[in-house]
């Protein structure tokens, strides 16, 4: 096992990988409740979607472990599930079966593109400084996610954005802040599993504050519901509406995955000197397989989770951490009430703290060269403020191409980068005139 996952080569151990895998699961376990909640608004059964979420996440994460040997966990992605429900089903008046068909088509195409190395070529075409900027941008992005999930950061303060008062009226924010302090203390004291211990202690502290809520007649066991199987609608797959839905899923998933893989690999110290992700073909294939499996079981697009960086921060460096995360997804099928006890205030400190850890990559960005530094800054800026990893990459690539073009450094830009920039610009023009 240690030889297969390269423990010695990556300077890790069984214990570190287990702790990292558990930490990643706890940081992203909210998706087990959030995804069914969102898709149920599209008319789908909450319990069936919960089962599909856990099973598809487990399968995709296991594929990542054995095909890519990376500490990256996968599950149905936020944003993509919101587009599924609120734009496709409720906004466009489509059935959820129609939306699942578009997800299936996206996954099948991604498997084909992964086998032929197209997605890998796109990833490698992203300039080195932009790759480092992606890591920093994701760090700030998940920091904002943590702040918002804990109720610390809000737009209800009379300003565009601000912090709430840390009082009893904002118990969640208070508990999360205490949890962050605990995590910081444990980390600077070099306590193994500091982030995981922080999540557990914060959950316990949240009980007297009323943040961690234990229901009456609580039991940790639950019987999993049957997921949807092969609920597709192929009647309108040649329509323009289907193409628009399919392309949106395709585009968003592609760059969310690329951004996450770049960020996690950089954080784990697994990237090479050019910032390339190891075993990237297997990693991208894992994402594609997960999407197909998820569609067949009845859930929206499965993608790599930026919360994997919390597991990396806890010590994970190999795919064995992903095995641990996948196992917990399967356990969660039967222990849903127990995992549901962990409040957002307990996972928020982990996300906020990982933001600090991912800032390290900023020191490697060449800000002296404006044609490299400005696009890197734009990438970092856009991710947290647009609440989107993919948009950060889009604006970063466009600004990079423009900077190189006007300074006549065209030869420094990879041909695929030029193609991507043109496609992104054309998409903006299309959205503006339609």
N, C-alpha and C positions, 0 to 999 in steps of 0.2 A: 504493500500500500504506500509506504513512504517513498519507495523508488518510483512508483507510477506517478504520484503527484509531485515528486521532486522536492520533498521536504528539505533535504540537506542543501540542495542547490539554491533554494530560495530562503534559506536561513529561517525556517519555521519549525513548528512541532505539532503533534497531534492535539495537544491541549489548546494551543493558540488558534488552530483552525476551528476547533469545536466552539470555542468562545466567540470567535469572529462570525461563524455561521449563525449562532444563536443571536448575537447582537444584530446582525443584518435582518434576521427574521423579525425580531421585536421592533426594529425601526420601521419595517415595512408592513407589519401585520395589520395595520389600519386598513389596508386594501381589502382584507377579508370582510370587513363590514361596509366600507365605503363603496366598493364596486357593486355589490348586490343592491345597495340602497339607490345608486344612480340608475342602474339598468332596470330596476323594478318600476321606475317611472316611465319606462318604455313599454310596460305591460308584461314584463317577465317575472317569473316567480322568484322571490328573494332567496329562498332556501336552495332552489336548483342552481341559481347563479353563484351562491356561496360555494357549493360543491364544485362547480365548474372552475371557479377562481382558484380554489385550493389545489385541485388536481392538475389543472393546466400549469399553474405555477411550479408545482413539484416536478412535473415531467420536463418542462423547459429548463428548469434549474439543474436537473440531473444531466440533461444533454450538455449543458454548459460545462458541468463538472468534468465529464468524461471526454468530450470532444475538444474542449478548449483549455481545460485546467486553469480556469480563472475564478476568482472569488466574487462572481457576479450572480445575483439572483434575479429571477424574472417573474412577472405576474402581469395581469391585465393592467394597462397603464392609465393613470389619471390624465385627463385632457382628451385622450382618445375615447374613453368611455362616455365622457360628457358630450363629445361630438356625436357619438353613436346615438345617444338618447335625445339630446336637446336640439341638435341640428338635423339629423337624418330622420328620426322617427317623429318627434313632435314638431320640428320646424318644416321639414319637407313632406310630411304626411306619409312616409314610407312605413312598412311593417318592420318589426324587429328581425324577422326572418330575412328580409331584403338586406338589412344592414349586416347581418351575419354572413350572408353570401359575399358581400363586398370584402369583409374581413378575410374570409376563406380565400378569395381570389388574390388578395394582397399577399397572404402567406405563401400560397403556391408559387407566385411570381418571385417572391423573395428567395425561396428555396432554389429555384432555377438560377437566379442571379448570383446566389452564394456559391453554387457549384462551379459556375463559370468565372468566378472571381471579380464580377462587376462591382459589387458592394465593397469588396476589399480594395479595389482600385480607386474608388471614390474616397475611401477613408485615407489611403496613402497619399492622395493628391492634396489633402489639406496641409498647408504650410506648417512648419515646425512651431513657429511662434504662435500661430492660431491654435495649435493643439494644446500648448501650454495654457493659453488664454481660456480655452474650453474648461480645463480643470479648475482654474480660478473662478470662472463664471459659474460653474456648477456649485462650487463651494458657497458662493454668495446666494445662489438660487435656493439651495437646500437650507441655508441659514434663514432666509425669509420664510420658507415653508415651516420650519421649526417655530419661528417667532409667531407666525400667524396661527398655527395649530394650537399653540399654547395660550393664545389670546393676549400675548404680550404686545404684539404689533397690530395696529388697527387703523382704519380710516375714520373712526368716529371720535377723534380727539379735537376736531375743529381745524385741523391741518390736513394736508394731503395724505400724510402718513405720520404715525407717532406711537409712542409707548403709553400704555394705560397706567393709571396709578396702582402701585403695588400695595393693595389693601384687601380687606376681606371681601369686598364686592367683586374683586377680580382674583378669586382663589386659584384658578387654573394658572394664571400668570405668576402668582406668588409661589405656587408649588414648583412650577417649571424653573423659576429662578433659583430656588433652593436646590433643585436637582442639578442645575448647571454648576452651581458653586461646589456641590459634592463631587461632580464629575471632574471638575478642574483640580480640586484638591487631590483626588485619587490619582489623577494622571501625573501631576507634577511630583507626587510621591512615588511614581513608577509602580503603582499597584497593578498587577496583572488583571486584565478584564475590567479596567476602570469604567469603561462606557457601559458594559453590561451590568455591573454592580450598581452604577448610577441609575439605570432604568429600573432595576428591582427596588432599590431603596426609595426612589421617587414615587413609585407605585404605592408602596407601604405608607409613605408620608402623606400621600393624597387621601388616605382613608379618613382621618379626623377632619380634614378640610372639606370633605364632601366631594372631592374631585374624582377619587377612585370609588366607584359606586358598586356595592355588593347587593344584588337583588335578594328579595325574600325567597325562602325555599331554594336557595342557590344550590345547584348541582353542577359539577364540572363536566359531566358526560352528556353527549347528545348524539343522536343517530343521524348520520348524513342523509340528506335527501338525494333522490336521483337527479342527475343533471339532464339538460336537454340533449338529445342525440340527433345530429344531422338534420336540424330544422332550417333548411335552406329554401330559397325562392329564386329559381333560375329563369322565371318568365321574362324578366325585364333586364337581363344582363347586357343587352346590346343597346340600351337606352343611354342618352346623354346624362340623365340623372345618375345612373349607375356609374358611369365613367367619372363623374365629378366626385362622388362619394368614394369610389375606389382610389382615385388619385390622391385625395386628401389623406386617407388612411395611409397610403403608400409613402407619401412625402413626409408626413409628420413622424411616422414610425422610423423611417430610414435615418433621419438626422437626430432624433431623440436617442436612438441606439448608438449611433456613431459618437455622439457627444458623451454619453455615459461610459462607453468602453474606453474612450480616450482619458476621461477623468479618473476612472477607477484604476486603470493601468498606471497612470502617472502617480497617483496617490500611493499605490502599492510598490512603486519602484520597479515595475516589471517592464516598462517601456525601454526600447533601445535608445542609442544616442540620437537617433532621428525622430524619436517620439512615437515609433511604431508599436502597435499592440501585438503581443505574442499570440500565436494561434488565432489570428483574427478571423480566418475563414470559418473555423469551427464555432467561434463566438457568434458570428452573424448567422450561421446555419441554425444555431440553438434558438435564436430569436425567431427565425422563420418557422421552424418546427413548432415552437410554442404557440405561435399565432394560428397555425393550421389546427393544432390540437384544441386550442381554446375555442375556435369557431365551431368545430365538430361537437364540442361539449356544451356550447351555448354561452360564450362570453366574448367580450370585445377584445381588441388587439392586445396580445401579450408582448411585453417589451422589457428591456433591461432597466433595472431600478437604480437611480442615483443613490438611494439609501444604502446600497452595497458599500459605499465608502465608509459608513459607520463600522461595518464589519472589518474592513481593511484597517481602519484606525485601531480596532481592538486586537489586531494581530494577524488577520487572515491574509494569505498570499497565494493560496492554491485552490484548485477546484474541490478539495475535500471540505472546505468551508461551505461550498455550495451544496455538497451532499448533506451536510448537517441542516442547512436551511430547507432543503427539499423534504427531508424527513419530518421537520417540524410542520411543514405545510400539510403533510399527510396526517400527522398527529392532531393538527388543528381541526380536521374533519370531525373528530370525536370529542375534542375538548374546546369547542368553540366558546362556551360560556366562560371558561377559565381565561382564555386569551383575550376575550372581550373585556376583561377587567382592567387591562393595561390602558390607561387614559393617554390622550395626546400629550398631556402635560409631562408624562414620563418619558416619552420618546423624543419630545422636542429638544431637551438638553443635548441628546446625542447628535441630532441633526445640526444644532447650532455649533457645537464644539467641533464637529467635522469640518464646518466652514473654515475654522481657524487652520486646521491641518492641511486643507487643500489650498490655502493661500501661499504655501511654500513655493508652488510652481511659478509664482509671479517673479521671483528673483532670477529665473532663467530666461525671461522675455527680453528681447533686444529693443529697449525703448529709445536707444540712441538713434536708431534708424527709423525715421518717421513713417516710412512706407511699411514697416513691420510693427512699430509700436502703436500707431493709430488704429489699424484694424484689430489688433489685440485688445486695445482699450474698448473699442466698440463691442467686440464679442463679450467681454467681461461685463460691460454696462447693460447690454440688452437682455441677457439671460435673466437676471433677477427682476428687472423693471418691466419686462414683457411677460414674466412668469412662464418662460418657454426656453428650453434648451435649443430646440431646432431653430427658433427665430434668431438666437444669438449666433449660431453658425451661419445662417443665411446672410445676416447683415455683415458679419465678419468677412465672409467670402466676397461679397459685393464691394465692400470698402477696400479690401486688399487688391482686388482687380483694378479698381479705379486709381488707387495710389500708385501701383506699378505702371499703369497705362500712361498717366500724366507725367511721370518721371522717366519715361522711356526705358523701363526695366522689364519689358515684356518677356524677355527670355527667362526671367527668374520665376515665371508663373507656369505651373504645370498645365498642359492642354486641357485636362479634365477640370481643373479649377476654372479656366476660362469658360468651358461649357456650362459648368454649374452656375457661374455668375450670370451668364446670359439667360439661362433657364429661370433663375430667381428673378431677374429683372423683368423678363417676359411675363412671369406669374403676377408680379405687382401691377404691370400695365393691364393685364387681363382683368384683375380684380378692380382696377380703377375705372375701366370703361364699361364693365358689364352692368 
